[in-house]
């Protein structure tokens, strides 16, 4: 947070691995994380949605591209 303004380019993830907590922190160089709006105060994401969110992909509207060309 800078001067009280939220930019949405940072995300923290707290994960319990069975022995303790791991804190992951990521900052996007360009753009913002597509954060869901909580209608009831909480948000539930599938593991696939969380993976796309973590990579900065808009999990609500993923842009599907053609598969990579086959290398001979």
Buried (B, 14 or more C-beta within 10 A) or exposed (E): EEEEEEEEBEBEEEEEEEEEEEEEEBEBEEEBBBEEEEEEEEEEEEEEBEEBBBEBBEBEEEEEEEEEEEEE
